[in-house]
């Protein structure tokens, strides 16, 4: 559902640097990826994946959607258990690209859980971070969209949001 909303308390400025070195990690690696795990430019990534998936598995597809691994839930727990959480967060923050803020999914879409509760994005839904601000019914719900305009309502952000703004951004709203 498209709902234009501003990102308030936007992500802290880490750096405007974009990591532009992309390609397969190793020529022997059948799954091409950004060398640092951050989504790269769409055209070369898509071409690499089309070639590799067809050559190795006979798979053909139309369009690539790439997301950075979000440091939440199981992946976040794995990073913590391996002592890599802070390094991964630094990678995301160091590759933050402010240009991606215009197109992140939380600015124009809402995520709805099975009970009808509303969230800024799928990742906030997984973390139980409901849309901020009170509604007539308390916790924001799908039925509230009939009575209230969510346009202009602030977006709830946290450190995991750097996953959508790092590098070329995620397919849910970045350059990919």
N, C-alpha and C positions, 0 to 999 in steps of 0.2 A: 504494500500500500504506500503510495508516494505521499509524503508529508514534508514540505520544506521546513527545516529547522536549523538554527545556528548552533555551532559548537561553541559553547561558552566555557570558560576556564580551559581553553584549548591546551593541548599538550604542551608541557614545558619545553622551551627551546633547547634542544640538545645541540643540533647543528643543522645547517641547511645543505650539507654535503650529501650528494647522491652517489652511491656506489655504482659505477658503470661497468666494472669488469664482470662479464657474464660468460657463461658457456659451461660445458661439461667439466666436472671435477677431474676426470681422468678419461682418456680415450677408451679405456677398457670398461668404463662404467656405462651400462646400457640405459640408465635413467639419467638423462641430462638434467642439470639443476644449476642454480646460481652458485657460484663458488663459495658463497658464505651463507647460503640458506635464505637470502632475502630475494623476493621476487624481482626479476630483472625486466628488461625491455620485452614486450610481448612478441614482436615478430621473430627474433632469433630463438627465444625459448619455444615458441609454438613450432617453428620449423624443426628444431632439435627433437622435440617430443614426437612430432609426426613421423620423422625419419626413424628414430630409435624404436618407437612402439610398433611401427609397421615392420621394420627389419627383424625385430626380435620376437614379435608376437602376432603379426598380421593385423594389428589394430589400426583402424582408420577413424578419425574424428574430425569435426568441423571447426571447433574453437576451443582454445585452452583457457581454463580458469585456474589461476594460481593464487594461493593464499600462503602467507607466512605462517609457520607454526606458532600458535598463540601460547604464551607461557602461562596457561591456566589448566585446571583439572589434571588429567593424567600426564600430559606433556610437562606441565609445570612441576608436578610432583617428581617426575623422572629427573628433570633438571636439578631440582633441590637435592634429591638423593645422590646425584653424581657430583654435587658441588659446582654445577655449571649455570645455575639460575642467574646469578649476578652478571656473569660474562655474557649470557644470551640477552639479558635486558640491556646491557651496554651496547651490544651489537645493534639491537633495534633502535635505541636512542641515538647512537652515532650515525645511523643511516636514515633518520627522520627527514622527510622531505615535506616542507610546509605546503608545497603546491598540491599535495595529495589531500589536504584537508577539505578542499572544495568538493571533492567527489566521494568521500567516504559514505558508506551505506547509512550510517546513523543520521545523516543530514536529511535524508529523503524517504527512508523506509522505517517501518517498525517491525519487530519480531513478536509473534503471538504464540504463547504456550498453549497446551491442550485445554487449559481451563479458561482461556481468553484473556489472560493477563498480558500487558504490553511491556516491551523492552526496547531499548534503543537499537540493539543488534543481537544477533544470535549468540555472540560471545558473552554479552551482559546477561542474556537469558540463562546461559549455562552457569553463570556465577550468581544468579538470583538477584541481579541489580535491576530492579524495575525502573520504569520511566520516572524521572524525578518530578516532584511537585504533587500537591494534593489534587484530587478530582472530587466531584460531587459524591462519588461512591467510595472514596478512600484510595485504595491501591488502583492505579490505572488499569482499566479493563476495556476490552473490545467494544462493549456497549457505550462507553464514554465517547467514542468517536461520533456517535449520533448526536450528542449534546454539546461537545466541546471541540474546539479547533486546536489541534496540537501544534500548528504552525507557530514558530517563534519560541516554543518551549525549549529550555536548555537541554543539552545532551549530557548524560552522565558519562564521564571519562575517568579512566584509571591508567596505570602503567601498561596494561596489556594492549591498550589502544595504539601503542607505537607499532604493533604488528600490522596494522592497516595503513600506516603512513610511511613505513620503512621502504627504502629503495624506490621502486616504481609503483608501490602501493599494491593492494590486494585486488583481485578480480571483482570483489563485491563493490568496488567503487573507485579504485585507483586507475592507473594508466592501463592496466591489463584488461 
